[in-house]
Amino acid sequence: MINLETPRKFRAFVDQANQVADSFLRANSRKYDLAEHTYPKELDMLASLVDGMSDSGQGQGAGASGVRRDEVEEGKTKVKNGTNMSSVLSVIEMCWGDVGLLLTMPRQGLGNSALVAVATDEQLERFKGTWAAMAITEPSTGSDSAAITTTAVKDGDHYVLNGEKIFVTSGERADSVVVWATLDKSLGRAAIKSFLVTKDTPGIRVERLEHKLGIRASDTAVIVLDNCRVHESNLLGDPDVDPKEGFAGAMATFDSTRPLVAAMAIGCARASLELIRELFEEGGVEIDYDKPTQAQSYAAATFIAMEADWEAALLLTMEAAWLADNRKPNSMEASMAKTKAGRVGNDITLRCVELAGTMGYSEQSFLEKWSRDSKILDIFEGTQQIQQLIVARRLLNLSSSELR
């Protein structure tokens, strides 16, 4: 049976993550929002701390490093709250501090989650300690990851990669990139594979950095692959192309990373809710859960509605993480969590800006920043609209060609 309260064994860890988020991330939030493309040196010590906790077994999934489904022992039927759950809870707290700074933490990004999700045991050991960005989106390919045009052509014991990737988070700072490419365009989705490409490989270069609306502490790069030769051992997971498998191999990455993005939105929205409630209390706005919303002030009724949406997003996200920890299919639930959290997270942060009046629109508080940061969480890792399509296909048992 699923219990969607915070597991008892993680509560002390969640408190520690909150303290770290407050002391390290929120304390430097405005500084690096105003100094875009400046590397936050304070994160080096924090990343070393997280690495040490993880190596000692005390980290309980600190950061956004992801998890492998085979961590659950075969034959064990006991309900498990594992690394997926603890990673989600950790990310919520970290993004309560600052989304952009979490995204630029060394070795804790979405590329590392993708690596953990699909790499073999040998590859995980070989790439241990790398900081991996994830390169999916292309100039002509937005949310439809199956339409990737970057090619990987076999040449002896190497693959030759050619293409352009945009909006690569940590694309400049990371020391390697998980690049999605197609082995054969004629085979469609089944031929899409991911490669771990180190940044010192000839033929890969950072073309430029983007200036952005939000998450400005995180660098976002355009990366070009020009006859980039990658050894065949760097193709992550199974190198065989199985048309019957379709896009399942690549989608395993999203099953791991989408709950993490949902958690980012939940953390950012919670920060806004907490701050607006403090402002309400200072202004004498009473929130009474025993009264019907229509009998309360507009501000109080709006807050209660936002809080209900936030709670629904949190529970969906925890369910997706729990399913993954217990080796149960979670593709639909991961998309549900990403859909709900991405939308309501952005709605909540924007509404809090409105409710706070002039303070919400100025740099007197973090509200305007959180509203800017939250927008990307409704877009990357698959937009809200794409997630709704995925959920509808699952519910109706229709293929992507049948429901577009």
Rosetta blueprint (number, residue, H / E / L):
1 M L
2 I L
3 N L
4 L L
5 E L
6 T L
7 P L
8 R H
9 K H
10 F H
11 R H
12 A H
13 F H
14 V H
15 D H
16 Q H
17 A H
18 N H
19 Q H
20 V H
21 A H
22 D H
23 S H
24 F H
25 L H
26 R H
27 A H
28 N H
29 S H
30 R H
31 K H
32 Y H
33 D H
34 L H
35 A L
36 E L
37 H L
38 T L
39 Y L
40 P L
41 K L
42 E H
43 L H
44 D H
45 M H
46 L H
47 A H
48 S H
49 L H
50 V H
51 D H
52 G H
53 M H
54 S H
55 D H
56 S H
57 G L
58 Q L
59 G L
60 Q L
61 G L
62 A L
63 G L
64 A L
65 S L
66 G L
67 V L
68 R L
69 R H
70 D H
71 E H
72 V L
73 E L
74 E L
75 G L
76 K L
77 T L
78 K L
79 V L
80 K L
81 N L
82 G L
83 T H
84 N H
85 M H
86 S H
87 S H
88 V H
89 L H
90 S H
91 V H
92 I H
93 E H
94 M H
95 C H
96 W H
97 G H
98 D L
99 V H
100 G H
101 L H
102 L H
103 L H
104 T L
105 M L
106 P L
107 R L
108 Q L
109 G L
110 L H
111 G H
112 N H
113 S H
114 A H
115 L H
116 V H
117 A H
118 V H
119 A L
120 T L
121 D H
122 E H
123 Q H
124 L H
125 E H
126 R H
127 F L
128 K L
129 G L
130 T L
131 W L
132 A E
133 A E
134 M E
135 A E
136 I L
137 T L
138 E E
139 P L
140 S L
141 T E
142 G L
143 S L
144 D L
145 S H
146 A H
147 A H
148 I L
149 T L
150 T L
151 T E
152 A E
153 V E
154 K E
155 D E
156 G L
157 D L
158 H E
159 Y E
160 V E
161 L E
162 N E
163 G E
164 E E
165 K E
166 I E
167 F E
168 V E
169 T E
170 S L
171 G L
172 E L
173 R L
174 A L
175 D L
176 S E
177 V E
178 V E
179 V E
180 W E
181 A E
182 T E
183 L L
184 D L
185 K H
186 S H
187 L H
188 G H
189 R H
190 A H
191 A H
192 I E
193 K E
194 S E
195 F E
196 L E
197 V E
198 T E
199 K L
200 D L
201 T L
202 P L
203 G L
204 I E
205 R E
206 V E
207 E E
208 R E
209 L E
210 E L
211 H L
212 K L
213 L L
214 G L
215 I L
216 R L
217 A L
218 S L
219 D L
220 T E
221 A E
222 V E
223 I E
224 V E
225 L E
226 D E
227 N E
228 C E
229 R E
230 V E
231 H E
232 E H
233 S H
234 N H
235 L E
236 L L
237 G L
238 D L
239 P L
240 D L
241 V L
242 D L
243 P L
244 K L
245 E L
246 G L
247 F L
248 A H
249 G H
250 A H
251 M H
252 A H
253 T H
254 F H
255 D H
256 S H
257 T H
258 R H
259 P H
260 L H
261 V H
262 A H
263 A H
264 M H
265 A H
266 I H
267 G H
268 C H
269 A H
270 R H
271 A H
272 S H
273 L H
274 E H
275 L H
276 I H
277 R H
278 E H
279 L H
280 F H
281 E H
282 E H
283 G H
284 G L
285 V L
286 E L
287 I L
288 D L
289 Y L
290 D L
291 K L
292 P L
293 T H
294 Q H
295 A H
296 Q L
297 S L
298 Y H
299 A H
300 A H
301 A H
302 T H
303 F H
304 I H
305 A H
306 M H
307 E H
308 A H
309 D H
310 W H
311 E H
312 A H
313 A H
314 L H
315 L H
316 L H
317 T H
318 M H
319 E H
320 A H
321 A H
322 W H
323 L H
324 A H
325 D H
326 N L
327 R L
328 K L
329 P L
330 N L
331 S H
332 M H
333 E H
334 A H
335 S H
336 M H
337 A H
338 K H
339 T H
340 K H
341 A H
342 G H
343 R H
344 V H
345 G H
346 N H
347 D H
348 I H
349 T H
350 L H
351 R H
352 C H
353 V H
354 E H
355 L H
356 A L
357 G L
358 T H
359 M H
360 G H
361 Y H
362 S L
363 E L
364 Q L
365 S L
366 F L
367 L H
368 E H
369 K H
370 W H
371 S H
372 R H
373 D H
374 S H
375 K H
376 I H
377 L H
378 D H
379 I L
380 F L
381 E L
382 G L
383 T L
384 Q H
385 Q H
386 I H
387 Q H
388 Q H
389 L H
390 I H
391 V H
392 A H
393 R H
394 R H
395 L H
396 L H
397 N L
398 L L
399 S L
400 S L
401 S L
402 E L
403 L L
404 R L
